Amino acid sequence: MDDVTYARLQNQLQRKLGLDLTAYKPQQMRRRIGTFIQREAGGDVGAFLARLQNDHALLAATRDMLTINVTDFFRDGPQWDILARDVLPAVSRGKRGLSIWSAGCSRGQEALSLAIALDHAGVLLSSRILATDFDREVLAKAKAGGPYSQEEMRGVPAADRAKYFQETRAGMTAARRLLGQIRFAEVNLLRDPFEKNFDLIACRNVMIYFENHVKSELISRFRQALAPDGLLFIGSTEALLGDDLAGFQRVGGNFYRRVSEARREVA
Ligand SMILES: C[S@@+](CC[C@H](N)C(=O)[O-])C[C@H]1O[C@@H](n2cnc3c(N)ncnc32)[C@H](O)[C@@H]1O
């Protein structure tokens, strides 16, 4: 796809979907959009844009393709072991409950995994979890606690399935015990203000799609949204490097602790 065509698509998709595609890595985005238009309209960009005007199913499919909602319960298993073994005991020491944010929560699996981990640590009912995404459709499923198919449930151990989910005809639905501690909200990470004072922010497999300067700005805003000593939990293919590490200290796995500038200099 040439530059002019891509610019035209960016512009149209922004108008139709309110998505600022310039923040996302162009190569990946171009490839995704190109493959999609090939499949949906035989590669004819004009025909695709014309259909987009009043084909709601195509519009929804386009949004899904662009926002990349892939997720899983306890995604990257070993990180959840580190969370349970090291992170939660350390971060909850001396506190009654924790304030946690799942930023880019997709269909809710990450927030529910966090709630289960908090329950195992005995702090769920005194804690609060904020789960946000800018995609209304996935957020609606997250809010409803499912239903999740057997395939979607594969990361949940049998004992947790029995304890925290109910079987319905449509699939498994999360129990009130988990959902009651989670507040769901629509937040665009590139535009909306952030709440503050989180003990843990999980933003995983979201920043990989952003241009470097957008990612750096986001990391700095996450730092400001963390409580002193709060932790940022990122995806397994992501890392804080160079200037992005300023004001953070890696504490193991994909966890980075907010540190004051003074402590960072001593460390
Ligand atoms: C690949 S999923 C990751 C879900 C989950 N964090 C995980 O690791 O399994 C990325 C999510 O980020 C959301 N997202 C992408 N750009 C966003 C933005 N600018 N603001 C808020 N959410 C965004 C997408 O809608 C999608 O649900």
The ligand as a MOL file (V3000), in Angstrom:
LIG
                    3D

  0  0  0     0  0            999 V3000
M  V30 BEGIN CTAB
M  V30 COUNTS 27 29 0 0 0
M  V30 BEGIN ATOM
M  V30 1 C -3.6220 -7.2650 22.9160 0
M  V30 2 S -4.8570 -6.6560 23.9930 0 CHG=1
M  V30 3 C -4.0890 -6.9540 25.5680 0
M  V30 4 C -5.0880 -7.3340 26.6290 0
M  V30 5 C -4.4640 -7.6740 27.9980 0
M  V30 6 N -3.8170 -6.5270 28.5790 0
M  V30 7 C -3.4890 -8.8140 27.8670 0
M  V30 8 O -2.2900 -8.6130 27.9500 0
M  V30 9 O -3.9390 -9.9450 27.6550 0 CHG=-1
M  V30 10 C -4.6700 -4.9000 23.7780 0
M  V30 11 C -5.8520 -4.0930 24.3220 0
M  V30 12 O -5.4640 -2.7240 24.3650 0
M  V30 13 C -6.5640 -1.9420 23.9690 0
M  V30 14 N -6.0540 -0.6510 23.4830 0
M  V30 15 C -5.3200 -0.3950 22.3640 0
M  V30 16 N -5.0900 0.9290 22.2380 0
M  V30 17 C -5.6990 1.5170 23.3110 0
M  V30 18 C -5.8320 2.8670 23.7500 0
M  V30 19 N -5.3020 3.8780 23.0430 0
M  V30 20 N -6.5180 3.1180 24.8960 0
M  V30 21 C -7.0580 2.0920 25.6010 0
M  V30 22 N -6.9860 0.8010 25.2480 0
M  V30 23 C -6.3120 0.5110 24.1140 0
M  V30 24 C -7.2460 -2.7630 22.8940 0
M  V30 25 O -8.6040 -2.3960 22.7200 0
M  V30 26 C -7.0840 -4.1780 23.4400 0
M  V30 27 O -8.1870 -4.5940 24.1730 0
M  V30 END ATOM
M  V30 BEGIN BOND
M  V30 1 1 1 2
M  V30 2 1 2 3
M  V30 3 1 2 10
M  V30 4 1 3 4
M  V30 5 1 4 5
M  V30 6 1 5 6
M  V30 7 1 5 7
M  V30 8 2 7 8
M  V30 9 1 7 9
M  V30 10 1 10 11
M  V30 11 1 11 12
M  V30 12 1 11 26
M  V30 13 1 12 13
M  V30 14 1 13 14
M  V30 15 1 13 24
M  V30 16 1 14 15
M  V30 17 1 14 23
M  V30 18 2 15 16
M  V30 19 1 16 17
M  V30 20 1 17 18
M  V30 21 2 17 23
M  V30 22 1 18 19
M  V30 23 2 18 20
M  V30 24 1 20 21
M  V30 25 2 21 22
M  V30 26 1 22 23
M  V30 27 1 24 25
M  V30 28 1 24 26
M  V30 29 1 26 27
M  V30 END BOND
M  V30 END CTAB
M  END
